[in-house]
Each structure stands twice: as C-alpha cells, then as structure tokens.
Amino acid sequence: MNKEVLLGYDDKAVNKENEVIPLNELIDKQGNVYEMTCVAIKEANIYAATDKGRDIEAAGEKVVSVVLDRALNDEIEYTESPEDDEE
C-alpha cells in the first residue's frame, strides 16, 4: 500500500487518510532517534499482534500513531539485550 504524503501547513506530514506524523517533534527529538524508532517499531508490532492493537483501532486510533506518541513522550521503557550489541 503506497500512500502519498503531503506536507501540512503546520509542518506535519499528512497522508491521504489524514493520519498525522509530527515531523517537528521527530526532528527536534534529543537522543538516539534510530534507537527510539527501532523500539517503536517493535512496540507497534507487539500491539498489532495482540488485543491491545484491536482495542486501539476499535477506539478509532492507529497503532503506529499511538506508539509514536508514546515514544516521543519517552513512555516506552526498554533495555538492550545482548543480541542488540551484535547487530
């Protein structure tokens, strides 16, 4: 599924389905953005495979949007595993 992304008037990328990605927050985020993104992707996959994802979508929200918001607000706790060091 290829979605066209448009730049909104408030520097947020808006795709055709009106989902919003806060570009300024991503750009201004301090710390390791790559690490945060990897953690958010793993968290989104966990949510999508469980009842949590279905609950989020039933509430009219998107799993990725909820997880990205949590990641940007440092609400996802994680620890590095030894496997992460080998990558």
WORA-V450097 format. One record per residue. SS is DSSP state (helix for helix, strand for strand, loop for the rest). PHI is phi in whole degrees, 0 to 359 (NA if undefined). Layout:
[[SS & PHI] [SS & PHI]]
This chain:
[[loop & NA] [loop & 260] [loop & 248] [loop & 282] [strand & 251] [strand & 247] [strand & 272] [loop & 281] [loop & 294] [loop & 250] [loop & 58] [loop & 242] [strand & 281] [strand & 237] [strand & 271] [loop & 298] [loop & 263] [loop & 63] [loop & 278] [strand & 245] [strand & 247] [loop & 285] [helix & 301] [helix & 300] [helix & 295] [helix & 294] [helix & 294] [helix & 276] [loop & 299] [loop & 274] [loop & 99] [loop & 276] [helix & 293] [helix & 299] [helix & 298] [helix & 300] [helix & 295] [helix & 299] [helix & 296] [helix & 297] [helix & 297] [helix & 297] [helix & 296] [helix & 297] [helix & 296] [helix & 296] [helix & 300] [helix & 297] [loop & 268] [loop & 232] [helix & 298] [helix & 302] [helix & 295] [helix & 294] [helix & 295] [helix & 298] [helix & 291] [helix & 295] [loop & 277] [loop & 86] [loop & 250] [loop & 249] [helix & 303] [helix & 298] [helix & 297] [helix & 295] [helix & 293] [helix & 298] [helix & 299] [helix & 297] [helix & 294] [helix & 294] [loop & 261] [loop & 54] [loop & 261] [loop & 256] [loop & 263] [loop & 205] [loop & 231] [loop & 284] [loop & 263] [helix & 303] [helix & 296] [helix & 296] [helix & 290] [helix & 280] [loop & 284]]
